[in-house]
Amino acid sequence: MRELNDAELYGKVQAKNKEALSSLYDRYEKLLYSFSYRIVKDGGLAEEVLQEVFIKLWKGKAQYSEEKGKFSSWLLTMTRHTAIDLLRKQAKEPDYELDERDALHSDEASVEDQVEWKERGQVLRAAVSKLKGEQRKIIEMFYFKGMTHKRISEEFDLPLGTVKGRIRLALKHLKTSLSEKGGVSDESKL
């Protein structure tokens, strides 16, 4: 039996197929966790982002269309938006500390996962560092600091469309750079 692609699994999730949701979760858990962790900088919050993303998938609150691009890109965008929403929500809520007994499990990844994430991180950092200065700063602000297009345009005193265009161009350069190094041959491995 052949393995279903992302779009097929997504269709099954929309029909409330638990196995399809489980397959998508297994396929994207590590990628989405590490991506959201880079934004929220907290293991517990990154897990919460991951949970929210898959709840949105299950409840059909987010709609994917193949015509608009790859499923993995759409899922990463949804994860980014969810992480930023959670950060904004956290900024409005008062801080409180959980007791140790409330912790469900350790946030530590296995040694193999840590090595793999470190290697991928090095490849990605090298590719980002090769971008032109302004492109690199815009990418860092947008993807790693969670700033909006509008805020970046104000920061650099650039039109909004120019900021969006530079992000697209920078992503194109990153994709080319990563594929040349053999670092990423499939978007789901980012």
VOPA-789891 format. One record per residue: x, y, z of N, C-alpha, C, O, CB in turn; chain. Coordinates in Angstrom, 2 decimals. Glycine has a CB too. Example, Ala and Ser with C-alpha at 12.3 -4.5 7.8 and 13.67 -1.06 7.14 Angstrom:
# residues 2
  n.east n.north    n.up ca.east ca.north   ca.up  c.east c.north    c.up  o.east o.north    o.up cb.east cb.north   cb.up chain
   13.19   -5.69    7.80   12.30    -4.50    7.80   13.20   -3.30    7.80   14.24   -3.32    8.46   11.31    -4.47    9.05     A
   12.85   -2.25    7.08   13.67    -1.06    7.14   12.90    0.03    7.87   13.41    1.14    8.04   14.08    -0.60    5.72     A
This chain:
# residues 190
  n.east n.north    n.up ca.east ca.north   ca.up  c.east c.north    c.up  o.east o.north    o.up cb.east cb.north   cb.up chain
    0.84   -1.19    0.00    0.00     0.00    0.00    0.88    1.25    0.00    1.82    1.34    0.79   -0.96     0.00    1.22     A
    0.59    2.18   -0.87    1.42     3.38   -0.96    1.10    4.35    0.18    0.00    4.36    0.74    1.22     4.08   -2.33     A
    2.09    5.14    0.50    1.91     6.15    1.55    1.16    7.34    0.97    1.47    7.81   -0.12    3.28     6.60    2.15     A
    0.17    7.83    1.70   -0.63     8.96    1.24    0.17   10.25    1.32    0.96   10.44    2.24   -1.93     9.08    2.06     A
   -0.04   11.14    0.34    0.64    12.43    0.40   -0.11   13.35    1.37   -1.19   13.00    1.86    0.74    13.07   -1.02     A
    0.46   14.50    1.63   -0.11    15.43    2.62   -1.52   15.86    2.27   -2.39   15.90    3.14    0.78    16.65    2.74     A
   -1.76   16.19    1.01   -3.08    16.66    0.60   -4.14   15.57    0.80   -5.26   15.85    1.21   -3.06    17.12   -0.87     A
   -3.76   14.32    0.49   -4.70    13.21    0.69   -5.00   13.01    2.17   -6.15   12.79    2.56   -4.15    11.92    0.07     A
   -3.96   13.08    2.99   -4.16    12.95    4.43   -5.03   14.08    4.96   -5.90   13.86    5.80   -2.82    12.94    5.17     A
   -4.78   15.29    4.47   -5.58    16.44    4.89   -7.06   16.22    4.56   -7.93   16.51    5.37   -5.06    17.74    4.23     A
   -7.33   15.70    3.37   -8.71    15.40    2.98   -9.36   14.40    3.93  -10.53   14.54    4.28   -8.75    14.86    1.57     A
   -8.59   13.40    4.34   -9.12    12.41    5.28   -9.34   13.02    6.66  -10.29   12.66    7.35   -8.16    11.21    5.38     A
   -8.46   13.94    7.07   -8.65    14.62    8.36   -9.94   15.43    8.33  -10.67   15.47    9.32   -7.43    15.55    8.67     A
  -10.22   16.06    7.20  -11.46    16.84    7.08  -12.69   15.94    7.22  -13.75   16.39    7.64  -11.50    17.57    5.73     A
  -12.52   14.64    6.86  -13.60    13.66    7.01  -13.54   12.99    8.39  -14.19   11.98    8.62  -13.51    12.59    5.89     A
  -12.76   13.57    9.30  -12.63    13.11   10.70  -12.00   11.73   10.83  -12.43   10.92   11.65  -14.00    13.09   11.35     A
  -10.97   11.47   10.02  -10.22    10.22   10.09   -9.06   10.42   11.07   -8.12   11.17   10.79   -9.70     9.78    8.67     A
   -9.13    9.75   12.22   -8.12     9.92   13.28   -6.75    9.42   12.85   -5.73   10.00   13.22   -8.56     9.19   14.55     A
   -6.72    8.34   12.07   -5.43     7.80   11.62   -4.71    8.79   10.70   -3.48    8.90   10.75   -5.64     6.47   10.89     A
   -5.47    9.50    9.88   -4.86    10.51    9.00   -4.27   11.64    9.82   -3.18   12.12    9.52   -5.90    11.06    8.00     A
   -5.00   12.07   10.85   -4.48    13.14   11.74   -3.20   12.66   12.42   -2.22   13.40   12.53   -5.54    13.55   12.80     A
   -3.23   11.42   12.88   -2.06    10.84   13.54   -0.86   10.78   12.59    0.27   11.06   12.98   -2.39     9.43   14.07     A
   -1.12   10.43   11.34   -0.03    10.37   10.34    0.56   11.75   10.09    1.78   11.91   10.02   -0.55     9.76    9.03     A
   -0.31   12.75    9.94    0.19    14.12    9.74    0.97   14.59   10.96    2.01   15.23   10.83   -0.97    15.09    9.46     A
    0.48   14.26   12.14    1.17    14.64   13.37    2.56   14.01   13.40    3.55   14.69   13.66    0.36    14.22   14.61     A
    2.63   12.71   13.14    3.93    12.02   13.15    4.88   12.62   12.12    6.08   12.72   12.36    3.73    10.53   12.89     A
    4.34   13.01   10.98    5.15    13.53    9.88    5.70   14.93   10.20    6.82   15.26    9.80    4.32    13.57    8.61     A
    4.92   15.76   10.90    5.29    17.17   11.08    5.58   17.60   12.51    5.94   18.76   12.73    4.21    18.02   10.55     A
    5.45   16.72   13.46    5.60    17.10   14.87    6.94   17.78   15.16    6.97   18.87   15.73    5.46    15.86   15.75     A
    8.04   17.16   14.78    9.36    17.70   15.10    9.61   19.04   14.39   10.11   19.99   14.99   10.46    16.69   14.72     A
    9.25   19.09   13.13    9.44    20.32   12.35    8.65   21.47   12.96    9.20   22.56   13.18    9.02    20.11   10.89     A
    7.38   21.25   13.24    6.53    22.32   13.77    6.93   22.71   15.18    6.87   23.88   15.55    5.06    21.91   13.74     A
    7.33   21.72   15.98    7.77    22.04   17.34    9.02   22.93   17.31    9.06   23.96   17.98    8.05    20.74   18.13     A
   10.02   22.53   16.53   11.26    23.31   16.50   11.02   24.69   15.89   11.61   25.68   16.33   12.35    22.57   15.69     A
   10.15   24.76   14.87    9.82    26.04   14.25    9.12   26.96   15.25    9.48   28.13   15.37    8.93    25.83   13.01     A
    8.13   26.44   15.97    7.41    27.27   16.94    8.30   27.61   18.12    8.16   28.68   18.71    6.14    26.56   17.42     A
    9.21   26.71   18.49   10.13    26.98   19.59   11.03   28.19   19.26   11.33   29.00   20.13   11.00    25.74   19.90     A
   11.44   28.28   18.00   12.27    29.42   17.59   11.53   30.75   17.76   12.15   31.79   17.98   12.71    29.27   16.13     A
   10.21   30.71   17.66    9.41    31.92   17.79    9.08   32.22   19.25    9.28   33.34   19.70    8.12    31.79   16.99     A
    8.58   31.22   19.99    8.12    31.47   21.36    9.21   31.31   22.40    9.07   31.82   23.52    6.98    30.54   21.69     A
   10.29   30.62   22.06   11.45    30.43   22.93   11.10   29.79   24.28   11.68   30.13   25.31   12.14    31.76   23.16     A
   10.12   28.87   24.26    9.71    28.17   25.47    9.13   26.83   25.06    8.23   26.76   24.22    8.66    29.02   26.29     A
    9.65   25.75   25.65    9.21    24.42   25.29    7.72   24.18   25.51    7.05   23.60   24.67    9.99    23.41   26.05     A
    7.22   24.63   26.65    5.80    24.46   26.95    4.90   25.21   25.99    3.88   24.69   25.55    5.51    24.91   28.36     A
    5.30   26.44   25.67    4.51    27.22   24.71    4.58   26.62   23.31    3.60   26.64   22.57    4.99    28.68   24.69     A
    5.75   26.10   22.95    5.90    25.46   21.64    4.98   24.25   21.52    4.38   24.01   20.48    7.37    25.05   21.39     A
    4.88   23.47   22.62    3.96    22.33   22.62    2.51   22.81   22.50    1.70   22.19   21.81    4.13    21.50   23.91     A
    2.19   23.90   23.17    0.84    24.45   23.10    0.51   24.89   21.67   -0.60   24.68   21.18    0.69    25.63   24.08     A
    1.49   25.52   21.00    1.31    25.93   19.61    1.02   24.70   18.75    0.09   24.69   17.94    2.56    26.69   19.08     A
    1.83   23.66   18.93    1.67    22.42   18.17    0.27   21.84   18.37   -0.39   21.43   17.42    2.74    21.38   18.59     A
   -0.17   21.81   19.62   -1.51    21.29   19.92   -2.59   22.14   19.25   -3.53   21.59   18.67   -1.73    21.24   21.44     A
   -2.46   23.44   19.33   -3.45    24.34   18.71   -3.53   24.14   17.20   -4.61   24.15   16.61   -3.12    25.80   19.03     A
   -2.38   23.97   16.57   -2.35    23.78   15.12   -3.12   22.51   14.73   -3.92   22.53   13.79   -0.89    23.69   14.61     A
   -2.88   21.42   15.46   -3.56    20.18   15.11   -5.03   20.19   15.52   -5.85   19.49   14.91   -2.85    19.01   15.77     A
   -5.38   20.95   16.53   -6.80    21.11   16.86   -7.49   21.88   15.74   -8.60   21.54   15.34   -6.98    21.86   18.23     A
   -6.83   22.93   15.23   -7.40    23.68   14.10   -7.59   22.78   12.89   -8.60   22.86   12.19   -6.50    24.87   13.74     A
   -6.59   21.91   12.63   -6.71    20.96   11.52   -7.92   20.06   11.72   -8.73   19.88   10.81   -5.43    20.11   11.38     A
   -8.05   19.50   12.92   -9.12    18.55   13.19  -10.50   19.20   13.10  -11.43   18.63   12.53   -8.94    17.95   14.57     A
  -10.61   20.40   13.65  -11.92    21.07   13.66  -12.23   21.77   12.35  -13.33   22.29   12.17  -11.96    22.09   14.79     A
  -11.28   21.78   11.44  -11.51    22.39   10.13  -11.54   23.91   10.18  -12.16   24.54    9.33  -12.80    21.89    9.55     A
  -10.87   24.49   11.17  -10.86    25.95   11.30   -9.92   26.62   10.31   -9.98   27.83   10.11  -10.48    26.35   12.72     A
   -9.07   25.83    9.72   -8.14    26.36    8.71   -8.32   25.54    7.45   -8.37   24.31    7.51   -6.64    26.32    9.20     A
   -8.43   26.19    6.32   -8.69    25.49    5.06   -7.47   25.56    4.14   -6.97   26.63    3.83   -9.91    26.09    4.37     A
   -7.02   24.38    3.72   -5.89    24.28    2.81   -6.40   24.10    1.39   -7.38   23.39    1.15   -4.95    23.12    3.21     A
   -5.72   24.74    0.44   -6.05    24.58   -0.97   -4.76   24.31   -1.73   -3.81   25.08   -1.65   -6.78    25.85   -1.53     A
   -4.73   23.21   -2.48   -3.52    22.84   -3.23   -3.10   23.91   -4.23   -1.92   24.03   -4.55   -3.74    21.53   -3.95     A
   -4.07   24.67   -4.73   -3.75    25.70   -5.72   -2.89   26.82   -5.13   -2.18   27.51   -5.86   -5.04    26.30   -6.28     A
   -2.94   26.98   -3.83   -2.20    28.08   -3.19   -0.79   27.70   -2.79   -0.01   28.56   -2.38   -2.95    28.55   -1.98     A
   -0.42   26.43   -2.89    0.95    26.04   -2.57    1.02   24.70   -1.86    0.03   23.97   -1.76    1.59    27.09   -1.70     A
    2.23   24.39   -1.38    2.47    23.11   -0.71    1.80   23.08    0.66    1.66   24.11    1.33    3.97    22.86   -0.57     A
    1.40   21.89    1.05    0.77    21.69    2.35    1.74   22.07    3.47    1.34   22.72    4.44    0.30    20.23    2.51     A
    3.00   21.67    3.33    3.98    21.96    4.39    4.17   23.46    4.58    4.34   23.92    5.71    5.33    21.30    4.06     A
    4.16   24.22    3.50    4.29    25.69    3.61    3.07   26.27    4.32    3.21   27.15    5.18    4.45    26.34    2.22     A
    1.89   25.78    3.96    0.66    26.24    4.60    0.67   25.90    6.08    0.27   26.72    6.91   -0.58    25.62    3.92     A
    1.13   24.70    6.43    1.16    24.27    7.82    2.16   25.11    8.62    1.89   25.47    9.77    1.53    22.78    7.90     A
    3.31   25.42    8.03    4.29    26.27    8.71    3.74   27.68    8.91    3.97   28.29    9.95    5.61    26.32    7.91     A
    3.03   28.20    7.92    2.43    29.53    8.05    1.39   29.52    9.17    1.34   30.45    9.98    1.79    29.98    6.72     A
    0.57   28.48    9.21   -0.44    28.39   10.27    0.24   28.28   11.64   -0.23   28.87   12.61   -1.37    27.18   10.04     A
    1.34   27.55   11.72    2.08    27.41   12.97    2.66   28.75   13.39    2.59   29.12   14.56    3.21    26.37   12.82     A
    3.21   29.48   12.45    3.78    30.80   12.74    2.70   31.74   13.28    2.92   32.43   14.29    4.42    31.41   11.48     A
    1.55   31.77   12.62    0.46    32.64   13.06   -0.05   32.24   14.45   -0.33   33.10   15.29   -0.69    32.60   12.04     A
   -0.15   30.95   14.68   -0.61    30.45   15.98    0.38   30.83   17.08   -0.02   31.23   18.17   -0.81    28.93   15.94     A
    1.68   30.70   16.78    2.71    31.05   17.76    2.66   32.55   18.09    2.76   32.94   19.25    4.11    30.67   17.23     A
    2.51   33.37   17.08    2.44    34.81   17.31    1.19   35.16   18.10    1.24   35.99   19.02    2.46    35.59   15.97     A
    0.06   34.54   17.76   -1.17    34.76   18.53   -0.99   34.38   19.99   -1.45   35.09   20.89   -2.33    33.97   17.92     A
   -0.33   33.26   20.23   -0.10    32.81   21.60    0.81   33.78   22.34    0.57   34.07   23.52    0.51    31.41   21.60     A
    1.84   34.29   21.67    2.72    35.27   22.31    1.94   36.53   22.69    2.13   37.08   23.77    3.89    35.64   21.38     A
    1.09   36.98   21.80    0.28    38.17   22.08   -0.66   37.92   23.24   -0.86   38.79   24.09   -0.51    38.60   20.83     A
   -1.24   36.73   23.28   -2.15    36.37   24.36   -1.38   36.31   25.69   -1.88   36.77   26.71   -2.83    35.01   24.07     A
   -0.18   35.74   25.66    0.65    35.63   26.87    1.03   37.01   27.39    1.13   37.21   28.61    1.91    34.80   26.58     A
    1.26   37.95   26.49    1.65    39.30   26.90    0.50   39.97   27.67    0.75   40.83   28.52    2.05    40.15   25.67     A
   -0.73   39.59   27.36   -1.89    40.19   28.02   -2.23   39.52   29.35   -2.87   40.13   30.20   -3.10    40.13   27.11     A
   -1.80   38.26   29.53   -2.14    37.50   30.73   -1.07   37.70   31.80    0.11   37.85   31.49   -2.30    36.00   30.40     A
   -1.49   37.69   33.08   -0.50    37.77   34.16    0.28   36.46   34.25   -0.25   35.39   33.95   -1.19    38.09   35.51     A
    1.52   36.56   34.67    2.36    35.37   34.82    1.98   34.60   36.08    1.67   35.20   37.11    3.85    35.75   34.87     A
    2.00   33.29   35.99    1.85    32.43   37.15    2.73   31.21   36.93    2.97   30.81   35.79    0.36    32.03   37.39     A
    3.19   30.63   38.02    4.13    29.53   37.92    3.43   28.22   38.22    2.66   28.12   39.17    5.32    29.73   38.87     A
    3.69   27.21   37.41    3.14    25.89   37.63    4.00   25.12   38.63    5.22   25.25   38.63    3.03    25.11   36.31     A
    3.36   24.34   39.45    4.10    23.47   40.36    4.76   22.37   39.56    4.31   22.02   38.46    3.17    22.88   41.44     A
    5.83   21.82   40.11    6.54    20.75   39.43    5.62   19.55   39.17    5.77   18.85   38.17    7.76    20.31   40.25     A
    4.67   19.33   40.06    3.76    18.19   39.91    2.84   18.37   38.71    2.26   17.40   38.21    2.94    18.01   41.17     A
    2.69   19.62   38.24    1.84    19.88   37.09    2.53   19.59   35.76    1.87   19.50   34.72    1.37    21.32   37.11     A
    3.83   19.44   35.79    4.57    19.16   34.56    4.29   17.73   34.12    4.41   16.80   34.92    6.11    19.39   34.76     A
    3.92   17.55   32.86    3.56    16.22   32.37    4.78   15.38   31.99    4.82   14.18   32.26    2.64    16.35   31.17     A
    5.75   16.02   31.36    6.94    15.28   30.94    8.07   16.26   30.65    7.88   17.48   30.59    6.63    14.40   29.69     A
    9.23   15.69   30.47   10.41    16.50   30.19   10.37   17.04   28.76    9.88   16.37   27.85   11.69    15.69   30.41     A
   10.88   18.25   28.57   10.95    18.87   27.24   12.22   18.48   26.49   12.44   18.92   25.36   10.86    20.37   27.37     A
   13.06   17.67   27.13   14.33    17.34   26.51   14.14   16.36   25.35   13.42   15.36   25.47   15.28    16.75   27.55     A
   14.77   16.67   24.25   14.72    15.79   23.08   15.79   14.72   23.21   16.73   14.86   24.00   14.90    16.61   21.76     A
   15.64   13.65   22.44   16.64    12.59   22.46   17.96   13.14   21.88   17.98   14.16   21.20   16.15    11.34   21.66     A
   19.03   12.43   22.17   20.34    12.85   21.68   20.35   12.89   20.15   20.92   13.80   19.55   21.46    11.90   22.20     A
   19.71   11.89   19.52   19.67    11.83   18.07   18.94   13.06   17.50   19.38   13.67   16.53   18.99    10.54   17.60     A
   17.80   13.40   18.13   17.04    14.56   17.67   17.84   15.84   17.84   17.83   16.70   16.96   15.72    14.67   18.44     A
   18.54   15.96   18.96   19.34    17.16   19.20   20.44   17.30   18.16   20.69   18.40   17.65   19.96    17.12   20.61     A
   21.10   16.20   17.83   22.17    16.23   16.82   21.58   16.60   15.46   22.14   17.44   14.75   22.90    14.86   16.74     A
   20.44   15.98   15.11   19.82    16.27   13.82   19.39   17.73   13.74   19.64   18.39   12.73   18.60    15.34   13.60     A
   18.74   18.26   14.80   18.30    19.65   14.81   19.50   20.60   14.74   19.44   21.64   14.09   17.47    19.94   16.06     A
   20.59   20.22   15.42   21.78    21.07   15.41   22.37   21.12   14.00   22.75   22.18   13.52   22.83    20.55   16.42     A
   22.45   19.96   13.33   22.99    19.92   11.97   22.13   20.74   11.02   22.64   21.52   10.22   23.09    18.48   11.48     A
   20.81   20.55   11.10   19.91    21.31   10.24   19.98   22.79   10.56   19.93   23.64    9.66   18.46    20.81   10.39     A
   20.10   23.11   11.83   20.22    24.50   12.24   21.47   25.16   11.68   21.44   26.31   11.26   20.21    24.61   13.75     A
   22.58   24.41   11.69   23.83    24.94   11.15   23.71   25.22    9.65   24.16   26.25    9.17   24.99    23.97   11.42     A
   23.09   24.29    8.93   22.91    24.47    7.49   22.03   25.69    7.23   22.34   26.52    6.37   22.29    23.20    6.84     A
   20.94   25.79    7.98   20.02    26.92    7.80   20.68   28.24    8.17   20.54   29.23    7.45   18.75    26.71    8.64     A
   21.40   28.27    9.30   22.09    29.50    9.72   23.12   29.94    8.68   23.26   31.13    8.41   22.78    29.30   11.08     A
   23.83   28.96    8.11   24.82    29.29    7.08   24.14   29.90    5.86   24.63   30.87    5.29   25.62    28.04    6.67     A
   23.00   29.33    5.47   22.26    29.86    4.32   21.72   31.26    4.61   21.79   32.14    3.75   21.10    28.91    3.94     A
   21.18   31.46    5.81   20.65    32.79    6.18   21.78   33.81    6.23   21.60   34.96    5.82   19.92    32.73    7.55     A
   22.94   33.39    6.73   24.06    34.34    6.84   24.58   34.79    5.47   25.25   35.82    5.38   25.20    33.70    7.64     A
   24.29   34.03    4.40   24.73    34.41    3.06   23.79   35.39    2.38   24.11   35.93    1.32   24.86    33.18    2.20     A
   22.64   35.63    2.99   21.72    36.62    2.43   22.31   38.01    2.58   23.14   38.25    3.45   20.34    36.55    3.11     A
   21.88   38.93    1.72   22.31    40.31    1.83   21.83   40.86    3.17   20.83   40.39    3.70   21.78    41.17    0.65     A
   22.53   41.84    3.71   22.26    42.37    5.05   20.81   42.68    5.34   20.27   42.22    6.34   23.05    43.58    5.24     A
   20.17   43.46    4.48   18.78    43.85    4.73   17.84   42.67    4.61   16.89   42.54    5.39   18.36    44.96    3.75     A
   18.08   41.79    3.63   17.24    40.59    3.47   17.35   39.72    4.72   16.35   39.23    5.24   17.66    39.79    2.21     A
   18.58   39.54    5.19   18.80    38.71    6.37   18.07   39.28    7.58   17.43   38.54    8.32   20.31    38.59    6.67     A
   18.15   40.59    7.78   17.48    41.22    8.92   15.96   41.09    8.81   15.29   40.85    9.81   17.87    42.70    9.01     A
   15.44   41.25    7.60   13.99    41.14    7.40   13.53   39.71    7.68   12.50   39.52    8.34   13.59    41.56    5.96     A
   14.26   38.72    7.20   13.92    37.31    7.45   13.95   37.01    8.95   13.05   36.37    9.48   14.88    36.36    6.70     A
   14.99   37.48    9.63   15.09    37.24   11.07   13.93   37.89   11.81   13.35   37.29   12.71   16.43    37.78   11.60     A
   13.60   39.12   11.44   12.52    39.83   12.12   11.18   39.14   11.86   10.36   39.02   12.78   12.45    41.29   11.64     A
   10.95   38.68   10.63    9.66    38.10   10.26    9.50   36.69   10.82    8.48   36.40   11.45    9.51    38.07    8.75     A
   10.48   35.82   10.60   10.32    34.42   10.97   10.76   34.09   12.39   10.17   33.23   13.03   11.07    33.58   10.03     A
   11.79   34.76   12.89   12.32    34.37   14.18   11.90   35.31   15.31   11.94   34.92   16.47   13.80    34.31   14.11     A
   11.50   36.52   14.98   11.03    37.45   16.01    9.53   37.67   15.93    8.95   38.32   16.81   11.74    38.78   15.89     A
    8.88   37.13   14.88    7.44    37.19   14.78    6.87   38.56   14.47    5.70   38.82   14.75    6.86    36.71   16.02     A
    7.68   39.44   13.89    7.19    40.77   13.57    6.31   40.73   12.32    6.50   39.89   11.44    8.38    41.74   13.35     A
    5.34   41.62   12.26    4.43    41.68   11.11    5.10   42.40    9.94    6.09   43.12   10.12    3.11    42.39   11.50     A
    4.53   42.18    8.74    5.04    42.90    7.56    4.99   44.40    7.80    5.94   45.12    7.49    4.23    42.53    6.29     A
    3.89   44.85    8.35    3.70    46.29    8.57    4.77   46.85    9.51    5.33   47.91    9.26    2.30    46.55    9.15     A
    5.03   46.14   10.59    6.02    46.62   11.56    7.42   46.66   10.94    8.20   47.58   11.20    6.02    45.73   12.82     A
    7.73   45.66   10.12    9.04    45.63    9.44    9.12   46.80    8.47   10.16   47.45    8.37    9.25    44.28    8.70     A
    8.04   47.06    7.74    8.06    48.18    6.79    8.28   49.50    7.51    8.96   50.38    6.99    6.75    48.23    5.98     A
    7.71   49.65    8.69    7.92    50.86    9.48    9.36   50.93    9.98    9.98   52.00    9.97    6.95    50.92   10.67     A
    9.88   49.80   10.42   11.25    49.73   10.95   12.29   50.13    9.89   13.25   50.85   10.19   11.55    48.32   11.46     A
   12.10   49.66    8.65   13.03    49.93    7.57   12.63   51.12    6.71   13.34   51.50    5.79   13.18    48.71    6.71     A
   11.47   51.69    7.02   10.93    52.82    6.25   10.81   52.44    4.77   11.27   53.16    3.88   11.84    54.08    6.43     A
   10.17   51.28    4.54    9.96    50.76    3.20    8.46   50.54    2.98    7.72   50.32    3.94   10.75    49.43    2.98     A
    8.02   50.60    1.73    6.61    50.27    1.46    6.33   48.80    1.81    7.22   47.96    1.73    6.27    50.54   -0.04     A
    5.11   48.52    2.21    4.71    47.17    2.61    4.96   46.15    1.51    5.45   45.05    1.79    3.23    47.17    3.00     A
    4.63   46.48    0.27    4.85    45.57   -0.85    6.32   45.25   -1.06    6.66   44.13   -1.45    4.27    46.17   -2.11     A
    7.18   46.20   -0.80    8.62    45.98   -0.93    9.11   44.97    0.10    9.93   44.11   -0.20    9.39    47.31   -0.79     A
    8.60   45.09    1.32    8.98    44.16    2.38    8.55   42.75    2.00    9.33   41.80    2.14    8.35    44.57    3.75     A
    7.32   42.60    1.52    6.82    41.29    1.12    7.65   40.72   -0.03    7.96   39.53   -0.05    5.34    41.37    0.72     A
    7.99   41.56   -0.98    8.81    41.13   -2.11   10.19   40.69   -1.68   10.73   39.71   -2.19    8.93    42.25   -3.13     A
   10.78   41.41   -0.73   12.12    41.03   -0.25   12.08   39.73    0.54   13.03   38.95    0.50   12.71    42.15    0.62     A
   11.00   39.49    1.25   10.86    38.22    1.95   10.77   37.08    0.94   11.44   36.06    1.10    9.62    38.23    2.88     A
    9.94   37.26   -0.09    9.82    36.21   -1.12   11.16   35.95   -1.80   11.54   34.80   -2.00    8.77    36.62   -2.18     A
   11.88   37.02   -2.14   13.17    36.88   -2.79   14.18   36.17   -1.87   14.93   35.30   -2.31   13.71    38.25   -3.21     A
   14.18   36.56   -0.60   15.09    35.93    0.36   14.78   34.44    0.51   15.70   33.62    0.58   15.00    36.63    1.73     A
   13.50   34.09    0.54   13.12    32.68    0.65   13.55   31.90   -0.59   13.95   30.74   -0.49   11.61    32.55    0.85     A
   13.47   32.55   -1.74   13.91    31.91   -2.98   15.42   31.65   -2.92   15.89   30.57   -3.29   13.57    32.80   -4.21     A
   16.17   32.64   -2.44   17.62    32.47   -2.30   17.94   31.36   -1.29   18.84   30.55   -1.52   18.29    33.80   -1.85     A
   17.20   31.32   -0.18   17.43    30.29    0.82   17.16   28.90    0.25   17.93   27.97    0.46   16.55    30.53    2.06     A
   16.07   28.78   -0.48   15.72    27.48   -1.06   16.81   27.02   -2.02   17.21   25.86   -2.00   14.36    27.56   -1.80     A
   17.28   27.93   -2.87   18.34    27.60   -3.81   19.61   27.20   -3.08   20.24   26.20   -3.40   18.62    28.78   -4.75     A
   19.98   28.00   -2.08   21.19    27.73   -1.32   21.12   26.39   -0.60   22.08   25.63   -0.60   21.43    28.85   -0.31     A
   19.98   26.10    0.00   19.83    24.85    0.74   19.79   23.64   -0.19   20.34   22.59    0.13   18.56    24.89    1.59     A
   19.16   23.78   -1.34   19.10    22.65   -2.27   20.46   22.38   -2.89   20.79   21.22   -3.18   18.06    22.90   -3.37     A
   21.28   23.42   -3.10   22.63    23.23   -3.64   23.51   22.46   -2.67   24.36   21.67   -3.08   23.28    24.58   -3.98     A
   23.32   22.70   -1.38   24.13    22.04   -0.37   23.60   20.66   -0.01   24.22   19.91    0.74   24.21    22.88    0.87     A
   22.42   20.33   -0.57   21.82    19.05   -0.21   21.21   19.08    1.17   20.85   18.03    1.72   22.86    17.96   -0.30     A
   21.08   20.28    1.74   20.53    20.41    3.09   19.05   20.17    3.13   18.54   19.63    4.11   20.83    21.77    3.65     A
   18.34   20.56    2.09   16.89    20.38    2.06   16.49   20.07    0.63   16.62   20.90   -0.26   16.14    21.64    2.59     A
   15.99   18.86    0.43   15.50    18.52   -0.91   14.00   18.51   -0.93   13.39   18.49   -2.00   16.04    17.17   -1.35     A
   13.38   18.52    0.24   11.93    18.50    0.36   11.56   19.54    1.40   12.19   19.61    2.46   11.38    17.08    0.74     A
   10.56   20.33    1.12   10.16    21.40    2.03    9.80   20.87    3.41    9.93   21.59    4.40    9.00    22.17    1.45     A
    9.33   19.63    3.50    8.92    19.08    4.79   10.11   18.82    5.69    9.94   18.51    6.87    8.13    17.80    4.59     A
   11.33   18.93    5.16   12.51    18.69    5.97   13.10   19.97    6.52   14.11   19.92    7.23   13.54    17.97    5.17     A
   12.51   21.12    6.23   13.03    22.40    6.75   12.98   22.45    8.23   13.38   23.46    8.82   12.27    23.56    6.18     A
